[in-house]
Amino acid sequence: MTRPLSVARLAAFLVILALVEIATAAPESCLGEFEKCSDSGDCVLDRSLCGRCSQNQYLCPLDQKTCVDRADDYKKCPNIKGTHLDWTMTIDNRLAYLIKTTSLTEQIAQLTNKAPAIVHAGIPAYNWLNDDEHAVKNSRATVFPNGCALGATWSKKTLGEVGYAIGREARALHNGLVHEGNRGRNGLFSNGGGITMYSPNINLVRDPRWGRAQEVYSEDPNLTGQLAYSFVVGAQTTTGNWTRYLLSAACCKHFAAYDLESQPTTRLTFNAQIDSRNMWETYMVAFRQCVVEAQAAHVMCSYNAIDGVPACANSRLLNGILRDQWKWPGFVVSDYDAWALIAITDNLCPDMKCAAAVGLKAGVDQEGGSTDAICQLANALADKNVTVDQIQTAFRRLFRVRILLGMLDPPTMVEWNFLRNDSSNVASVEHIALARRAAQEAIILYKNHNQSLPFSVTQIKRMLLIGPSAIGTKVLLGNYALFPDAGVVSIRQGIEKALNDASPFPRLVFRPGCVDVECADEREFYEATEAAKTADAIVIVVGLDEGQEAEGFDRSLVELPGKQVDLVSAVRRANSHASLVVVLVHGGTIALGKILDDADAIVDVWYPGMEGGNAVADVLFGKYNPAGRAAVTSYQSTSDLPIPGTMNLYAGRGLTYRYFTGKPQFPFGYGLSYTTFSYSKLVLNTTEPNACDVIGVSVVVNNEGPMNGDEVVQVYVKQKNASGPVPNIRLADFARLFVTNGQSVTVHLSVKPAFHTYVPLTKNDVYTASSEVLVEAGPLTIYVGGGQPDYFEGHLSAVVIVQNTRHLLSC
């Protein structure tokens, strides 16, 4: 069995692959940030300089008189040595020169999404705003599954590959827009025209009613953090360090404790009240992995306040944690207009001049959205409310990333500049295949009574497909993705293709069942139930869409909206013998009610992206063995949840699997397979670790069933005898691996000190409470299996005794 690629090995492989492709690629007429002049055909860094050279020549960036014949001759341009364009100098020295050669007015103008050109310095205009979450925001791009689905894969390898694919498409599309001379509103300056991506979104699903639960990976900080690390490394193509050159620049958002839209109040005015335990046990964990370990290039501060201080005005959060504690060198961008909102909605400032000063001093470097705040920075400076050094610090942070992206270096030195805006890089065969595989890996089989699935295409005489989402295409994409030019495979199309591939006689009948996804009335019930009477296999697609959950508004209930439950019951009554499979399309989890009893099988596909229909058919007909696992807890009803906005995860019955004391509908980590796995030979590298030791775990996974398939191995810990409250159980590590039927695989995992800590409640500032987090002496129970030990009967366990107590930061 071949050992799966680690994230570091994957990143190295991707770089080598790209370099091989680049070595064989023919150069384009303009490379790097040089754009093609439409009339004269020369290559310049700003359109105002067109016509100074002959066709296909490059205008040197500083003297703006010398023309060179080829991009590689850029290195011969005069006046570059010793300047910010001198690639042989250190980045700090380049930035120091850039500060000296630009005016304060020019520097302030750069602190916005749409940064203007600094023509005399050879710096082209650039648009930083790119909402490239699970696809580049361009209709030509590949649309991968949304965040909720990517989290359900539990695959670090797949997240790394998706991150790399999105970064590659962002760079290729950007190159095309620049080389075509398209820096206009619908080109480079459109959302999706750049290589600085507003992804990944790593806020946690604290409450499944959250309207943006569809964007994020999980409710668990460790699962979220490890997947985010893989995505960032893939997108930037690094191994946790900034090495020249970044493929694209990733962003960890939204910092911090942002996880509601409209309930109990709007996100713009919500005050998240968080104690030190919740802060460092939950809300900071994934951000530390994304920022410190993966070294994402930028962080987005969120709309909400924390303990009364807006995140984008919160120096203890941005300067105190990011810069002072974590020593992170990147830049902070405000969520759209959040810098200006310091004055508009936060009531922290009477005017924009005050807001400009407060945001800058708090650690915000760039205004996302409008320029309402930064246009007042000069006035704030005149009033001595900010300093020149504070403005120039923000300017340096932004240009450090532009240098790391290779935007100020000789174009032929930057390997990514050779990526073309064509089908070899954008919506390529490989990327579309990856979108299908990611969608397959995300699908969770929750129920499979009497092995109703997979269907046998040779035995089905008449299949009935029900539900408006079965023929919908946009619904499969989720949010933050444009409808792709390459098209979207609906669930109906995927099933039709699977049936027709097996037989020349189509046997699929479709009935909508409902007027819309919400299923508000019963007008279509009759046709669906009549058609069900003669079917021997029935698939009903239910769930949510952007009408029920979206950025800007939350759900009030977790129950399925409208009469979708009634539809399933009506079909079940009409035919009690046919295999009835319910397919779920949604972002936030949903309580299924009576569907749990009526359905023979339940398949969760989330928002699966452009290849979703093919992936669903692959699972229904056994071409792919499902192995997705719940990355969020599925609750039985809204009554299981506290009032919206409860930030204390210990409150009431608790929130998320780590604290919830009730019985879930489907537990975190749960998922079935078409085959059977067992575990044996659990071995630990120590039973008496010191507090700072990493506990090595190995186990043998056996595939005892009839099919090949993936298994998601999960390691949990329970901490007994802690000095105070700790989570009931915690995910310490995980691995997704392929095991051939009848074979066994040994997998190696670990338990790091960070995942069995105790966080005392402190009377001191919650922002500095990380210094008080303890790894305590005492017994620690380690569980290994295919799910949580309370829900997976075949788990193995062992107890270790931690020998001493240490502060986590000393480890």
N, C-alpha and C positions, 0 to 999 in steps of 0.2 A: 504493500500500500504506500503510495507516495505521500510524504508528509505535506500537509497544507502549507501554503506560503504564509509566513508571518507578514505583518504589515510592513515592517522594515524591508524584508526581502522583496515584497511586492513593489514597494516604491522604487527600489533599486532596479528591479526588472523593467518597470515602466519607463524609467529614464533611459536604460540601455535600448529598449525597443524604439523609443522616440528618436534617439541618436542615430540608430541604423536607418530609420525612415528618412531622417533629415539628410543623411549623407548621400542618399540616392535621389533626393528631390532636386528638381531644377529651380533655380532662384526665380522669384517673381520680379517684375519690372520695378516695383518699389517694395522695400522691406522695412520691418520695424515700425516705427511711428511715422515714417515718411509717407505722405499721401501723394497720389497721382493728380497732377493738374489737368483739368479737363480739356483745356485748349492747347497749352504748350507741351504737355506730356512729360514735364520734368517732375522730379521727386523733391518735395519740400516738407518742412515741419509745420508750416502754416500757410494757408491759402493766399495770404497777402503777399507772399514771396514768389508766387508763380511767375514764370516767364523769364527768370534770370538765367536759366540754363537751357540747354538743348534737350530734345526728347530723350527720356530715360536716364538723363544725368541726375546726379544728386547735388543739391545746394548745401555747402558746408554750413553748419549750424550757427557759428559765432561770427565769422567775418561776413557771411552772407553775400559774398562776391565770388568765392572760389567754387567751381563746379568740378565734380569728379565723375568718372564714367560708370563706376560700379559701386554697389553697396560696400564691398570689401575695401574700397579705396577711402571710405570714410575715415579710416585710421590715419590717413595722410593729411586730413584737413588741418589748416593752420589754427593756432591759438587755443587748441584744446588742452594741451599739456598744462597741468597745474590747476585746472578748473574743475568745476562740478561734473564736467563731461569726461574727465580723465579716469578711465576705467582701471588704471594701475594704482590709483590712490585709495586709501581707506575710505570707507563710507563717511566716517566722521569728518575727515578732512574735506571731502567733497561737499558735505552739507555746510561746513564752515565757510567755504568759498561761496556757495550759493547764497548764504545769508548776506555776505558782503556785497555781492553783485546785484542784488534785487532790493527794491525799496520796500518799506514797511507796508505801503498801500498794496503793492503786488503780493506781498506775503499774506496779508489779510484776505485778499480776494481768492486765495487758494484754499481757504478753509470752508469750502462749500462743495456740494456734490458736483456741480457743473463748474469745474475749475477752468478759467480762461487761459489762453496761451500767454506765455511770457516770451514774446518774439525775440527780443534782443538776447535772451539767454538760451535760445534754442530749445525751449520747452513748449511742446504742443498742448493744446487744450485737451481736457480729459473729463469724462463723466464717471464718477465713482459709484453711482447708484445703480445696482444691478440685483434685482430680486430673483436670483438664480437658486432657488431652494432645491427642487428636485428636477429641474430642467433650466437651461438658459432661457430667459424670457424672450424668445424669438420663435416665430412659427416654423423656422427651419429645423429647430432643435429636437433632439430625442426627449420624450417625456417619460421619466422613470416613475416608479411608484412613489406616492407621497410618503412623508415622514413616518406616519403611523404604520404603513406597510413595511418600510425599510426596517423599522424597529422590530417588527414581528419576524424578520429573517434571523435575528440573533447571529448574523454573520459579519464578522469584522472584515473578512476578505471581500465580501460583496460590497460593503459600504466603501471600502477603499477603491474598488474598481468603479463604482458609481461616481465617487468623488473625482476620480481621475478622468472619467468620461465627460463629466460636466465641465471640469476645468479645461479639458482639451477642446471641447466645443466652444466654450467661451473665448478661448484664445484664438481659435480658427475664425470664428465669426468676427471677432474684433479686428483681426488682421485684414479680413476681407473688407470691412467697412472703412478702415483706414486707407488701404491700398487703392480702393475705389474712389478715394477723396470724398467719402460720405460722412462728414462730421456734423451733419444737420440734425434737426429734431427727430427725424425718423431713421437716423443712422446711428452713428457713434453716440450721439447724445440722447438716444432713446434708452429706456430701461431695458437692459440686456445687451448693450453694446460694448461693455467693458470687460475687464478681467479681475475686478474686485467684487466678490460675490457676497451677498447678504445671506450666507448660509454657513454652517447649519444652525437651525433653531433648536436649542437644547434646553429650553424650559421644560419642566416636568409636568406630566398630567396629574396634578394634585386632585383635580375634580373632573370627572368625565364629561360634565356639562359644558366645559370650556369650549368656545367656538373654534379655537385654533388647535384643538387636540389632534386634528388631522395632520398637522405640520411636524409634530415632534415624535421622538423615537419611543419614549417610555415614561413610566412613572418612577422608575428606579434610577437613582443617580449613578450607580456603577455601570449598569447596562448602557445608559445614555452616554456616559463619559467615554466608555471604550469604543462605542460605535462612532461618536463624534471624533475621537482621536483618529480613527481609521479614515473617516471621510475627509478630514482636514489634511492628513498626510497624503491621501490620494489626490485631492484637489490642488494642493500646493506642490505635490511630488517631492516631499522631504521626509526625513525620518525623525521629526521632532526638533530639527534645527533649521535655521534660515541659512541655506546655502544658495549661492547664485547658480541658476536663476529660478525664481518661483514660476511655476506654470500659471497659477492664478493665486489670488489672495483670498483666503477664507475669513469668515467673520463669526465669532461666537455671540449669539444673541438669544434673548434680550436680558441684559445684566441690570438688575437681578430680581428674582421673586415675582416674575410676571407670569400669570396664568389665569387671567380672566379678562372678559371683554366688556360686559354690561351688567353683571349681577354680582354683588348687590348694588354696584354703582359703576359708572363708566371707568374704563382703564385709565382715562386721563386724570381722574381725581381719586382713584383708589389708593388708600394708605395701607400697605402691607405691614402688619404688626408682627414682628418676628423676634423671638428670644434667641439667645446664643446657641441653644441646643438645636433648634430647627435650622438655624443659619448654617452651622458647620457640620451637622449630621446629614443634611439634605440639600439645601439650596446652593451651597458653594461647591459641592463635590464635583459635579460634571463640568462646571466652569473651570475648575482648577485643571482637570484633565485636558480640556480643550485649549486653555490658554498656556499653562505652564508646560505640559508634556507635549502637546501637538504643536505649540507655538503658532497658533492662528495669527494672521497679520493684523486683524482688527477685531474690536469688540463694540457691540451696539448697546448703549444704555437705554433702559426701558422707560415707558411712560409713567409707570406707577411710582409712588413714594414708598420709602421704607422708614417706618417709625417717624413719619411726618416730614421726611426730607426727600424731595423728588430725586429719582435715581440720577438724572442728568445734571443735578445740582449738588450731588452728594460726594464731597471730597473724600470722606472716609471710605466710601465704596470704590471710587475710581482711582484716586491717588493712593489711599491707604492700603487697599487690598491689591489692586492690579500692579501698581508701581513699587510701593514700599515693601509689601510682604512678598509678592510673587516675582518681583524684579522683571516684569514683562516690558519689552521695548516697543510694543505696537501702538496703534492709535485708536482713539475712541470716537465713534460717530454716534450722534444722537438718533434715536428713532425719528421717523418723519415728523418734523416740526417740534420735537420734544424740547429742544433748546429754547425755542421761542415760547413754548408753553409754560416755561418758568414764570413768565409774566402774564400769559393769557389765561391759564386755568389753574396754575398751582398757587397763585396769589402770594408767591414768595418775593415778587418784585413789582414795583409800580409801573415800570416801563421797560422797553427793549434794551435801553442802555444798561440798566441794572442787570437784566437777564444775560446780556452778552458777557458782562464781567463775572457774574456768578457761575455761569456754565464753564467759561474758560478756566477760572481758578479752581473749579471742582475737578477738572481733568478732561473735559470734552475738547477734542481737537478739530472736529468737523461737524458742521451743521447739516444734518440730513433733512432734505426737503427744501424749504424756503431759505432765503438769506436774511430774514427779518432780524435775527440776532447779530450775525457777524457784521452786517452793514453798520452796526452801532459800535463796533469795537474801537474805531478811531476816536469816537467821542468818549468812550469809556477810558481810553488811554489819556485823552486830554484832561479828563477829570481825575486822573491818577487812581482810577479804580482797578486798572490792570497795568501790567508792566510790559515793556518791550520784550523782555526775556520770556514772559509767559506766551506771548503771541508767537515768538520765534521757536519756542519749544514745540508748539503744536505744528508749525510749519515743518520743522525738522522731522517729526514723527511721520508725517504724510509722505515726505519726499524720501525718507529711508525706504518705505515700501515701494515707491516708484523705481528707485534704483534697484531694489531686490528683484523687481519684475523685469528688469533689463530695459526699462523705457528710456533711459538716458545713456545707454551704452551703444557701441558700434552694432548695427543691426545684424551683421553676420555672426557676431559672437553669441547671440541669444538663440539657442536651438529652437525655442518655441516660435520664433518669428517665421519659420519656414512652414508652419502648419497652414494649409490652404483652406479657404472657405468653400469646400466642396464635399462630395459624398464620401470621400475617404476619411474625413474627420467629423463631419456633421451629419447626424442621422445615418451613420454608416451601418452596413450590415452587422458589424460587430456590436455596435452600440444598441441597435434594435434587438439583437439577440440577448444582450445583457439586460435590457429592459424586460424581456420575457422571462429570463431566468430569475431576476430579482422578484418579479411578480409571482412566479411559481414558489420561490422560497418563502414568500410572505404568507402564503395561504395556510390557514389553520383549520384542521379538521377537529371540530368540537364534539361531534357525536357521529356514530356510525353503527346504528342498531342492526344486528344480524348481517353485518358486512354488506350493507346496501350499496356502498361504493367500494371499488370503482364499478361503473356501469360496463357491461359488455356490449359493445356496439353490434355484435353479431346476433345478440339475443333480443335487442329492443325492437319491437314492432312499431310502436307509436309513442313518441316522447312529446310531452306538453311542456312548454316554457311559458311562464307567467311573470308579469311585472314590467312596468315602464322602464326600469333601469336595465332590464335585459336587452333592450334595443338602444338604450342611451349610450352615447359616447363621451360627451363632455363630463358626465357624472363620474366616469372612471378616472378622470384626471385629478380631481381634487382642486385645490386652489394654487395660485402662483404658477400657472403654466398656461401658455397660449396653445390654442388648438393646433396640433402639428400638421404641417403640409403633408407629411407621410401618412397621415390618417390615424384613426383609432379603431382597433378591433373590438367591436361590441361583444357581449357575452353570446348573443344570438349568432353572430358571425362565427365566433370560435366554435360553438357547438355544431353549427351547420357544416363547417369545414371538417370537423372530426367525423361526423356521420357520413358525409359524402366521400371522404377518403376511404372509408371502410366499405361503402356500398354505393352503387349508382342510383339507389332509390332513396330520395330524401324522406325521412320519417319524422320530421320535426313540425309541430304545430305551435303557433304562438298566439297567445291571448293576453292583452295588457292587464286585465284584472282590476286595474285602477286607472283613473283619469291621469293621475300624476304620482310622483314618488310619495308624496304625503298621504295619498290614498284617503282623501277626505270623505268620499261618499261611496256607495255600493253600485253605481250605475253599470259597472263592467263585471260585477261578480257573476251574473247569470251566465254569460258566455264562457267565462273561465270554468265555472263548475260543470257546465254541460260538456265542455271539451274534456274535462278530467275523467268523466265516466268511462271513456273508452281508451284511456292511456295506460300503458304499463310502466311508465317512468315519468315523474313529474318534477320539474325544477321551478321553484318560485324564488324570485329575486326581490328582497326587501332591504330597507335600510334608510339612509339619509342622503341629503344632497346639500348644496350651498343655500337652499331655502330654509334649512333647519339649523345649520351650523356654519359659521363663517367668521372671518375677522370682523370685529365690530359688534357681534352679538352672540350671547351664550344661549344654550338650551335651558328651559326651566325644569325639564323632566328627562330621565334617561330611558323611559319607556318608548317603544316604537310609536311614532306619531300616526295619527289618522286611524284607519281601520285595517292596517296590514295584518295584525294578529287575527282579526276576524276573517280576512281573506284566506289565510292558511287553514284556519279551522273549517271554513266552508268547503274548500277543496278536499280536505281530509274526509269530511262527511260524505262528499260526493263519490269518493273512491277510497275505500279503506284497505285495498289490497296492493295498489301500485306503490313502488318505492317513491317516497316523497322527500326531496332534498331541498333544503332552504339555503340560499346563498345570500350572504350579508355584504352589502356595499355601504361603507360609511367611514367616518374618521373617529369620533368619540364612541366609546362603548355604549351598547344599548341593552336594556333589559328585555328579554324575549317573551316572558310570560308563558302562555299556553303553547307557544311554538315549540318549547322544549319537549313537550309530550307529543305533539302532533307530527313533528318531523321525524323521519327515520334517520336522516343525516343532516348535519349543519356544517356549512363551510363558510369561513370568514375570509373575504378577499380584500377588505379595506378599500382604499382608492388605489387600484393596481396599475394605473398609468396606461400608456398607449397600446401595450400588448396584453392588457388585462383579459380580454376575451379569449385569446389563445391560451393564456395561463390557466384560466378557469376550466376550459375544456380539457387541457392536459391532465388536470387533477381529476375531473369527473370521470374520465375514461381510462385512467390508470397509466397514462403516458408518463406522468410524474407522480411520485409518491410524496404526499404532503408532509412537511416537517416544520411549518411555522409554529411559533410558540407565543402565547399571550405575553405581550410586553407591558400590558396594563391589566389591572383587576377589572373584571366584569361583575358589576353588582346586580343583585336580584331586583331592586327597586329603588326609586328615589328616596324612599324612607330610610335607606341604609346610610344616606349621606347627611352631613351637617349642613347648616345654613351656608349659602354661597359666600365666599370670601374668607372662610375659616383657614388661616394660614398655619395654625398649630396642628400638625399631623397627629398628635397624641389626643386631640380633643374628641369628646364623645366616644364613639365606637372606633375611632381612628380612621385615617385615610391612607390609601395604598396598602398593598399586601404587607408592608413592614409593620404596620400599626393596627390594621383593621382586625377587630375581634369577632365580627360576624361571619356568616357563611356566604362566600361569593357564589355568583352564578357560574363563572369560570375563573379559576384562580390564576394569578400571575405565574407564568412559566408553563402553562398547560397547553397540550396539543397532542392529538393522536396521529397514528401512522397506519399504513396498510400492511406494515410488517411489525414484528415484535422484537424489542431489545431487552437484554438483561445485563446486569452489572456484576463484576466479580473482581477479586484481587485488589482491593483498596489498599494502597500503601502510602504512608506519610514519611517524609524525610526526617521527622522528629516528633516525639510525643511530649517533649519538655522544652519548648522553644522559649527563648528570651523575648521580651516584649517587641523588639525591633526586628525579629527574624521573619523572613518570608517562609511560610510553611508550604513545602512542596507536596503536591497531591498527584498520585497516578492511579488510574483505574482501567480495567479492561472492559470494553463495550462489545457485547456479542449480539449479532443479528440472527435471531433464531426463527425468523418468519420466512414467508415465501418470496419476498421482494427485496431488491436492493433499495437502499434509502439513506437519508440523512438522519442523524440523531443529534439533538442539542443536549450536551452534557452540562449539568448545572451543579455548582458547588454553593452550598448555603452554610451559614454559621448561626448558632444560637449561643448567646453569651449569658452564662449563669453567674449569679452572685456579683453583678456589677454594683457599683456604689450608688447608682440611681437608675432612673428610667433609661432604657435603651430599646431599640427596635425588637419586636418579637422574633424576627428572623431577618437575615440579610443575605443578598446575593453577593458572593465573594469572587466568583469567576465563572466562566462559561466557555464552551467551544462547540462549534457546529462541525460535524465530520460525517463523511460518507462511509458506509459499511456495507459491503457486499453480503447478500444473504448467505448464511452458513459460515460467515467469517467473523473474526474478532479483531479489534483494534485497541491498542493501548494509547491512552490520551494523558497528557501531562498538564496539570493546572496548578494554581497556587492560591494561597490565602495571604494577602498582604496585611500589614498592621492597620492600614487605614480603614479596613472593613470589619474591625472588631474593636472599635474605640468607645469610650465613654466621654460624653461632653457635659461637664458640670454647668449648671446655670450660674452665670456670673453677674455680679452687681456692677461690673465694669462695662466698658463699651462693647457691644456685640461684634463690632468690626474687628476688634483685636483679640476676641476670645479664642481664636485658633491657637494661641499660645498655651491655652489651658486644656486642650483636648488630650485625653490620656489613653494609653494602651495599658490596660490593667492586668495585674496578676490574677490567676484563677483559672477555672475550667472553661474550656471552649469546645463545644460540640460541632463537628464538621460532618455535613451530609453531602453525599454525591449520588446523583441519579438523573432521571429524565424530567424532573419537576421538583416542586417543593416536597419535603419529606411527608407532610401531612396529606398530600394528594397523589403521591407516587409510591405505590406499595413496594416496588423493587429497589428502593434506595439502600445505600450502604452508609454506615456512620462510624465515627471514631471520636474519642475524646483526647484532647491534649490539655496539658496544664501549663499555662503561661507562667514563667518563673519570677517575673519582676514587673514593676510598673514604671513606665517612662512617658514623658510628654511626646506626642506624635512628632512634633517638629524636631525633636532631637534624634529621631530615627534616620 
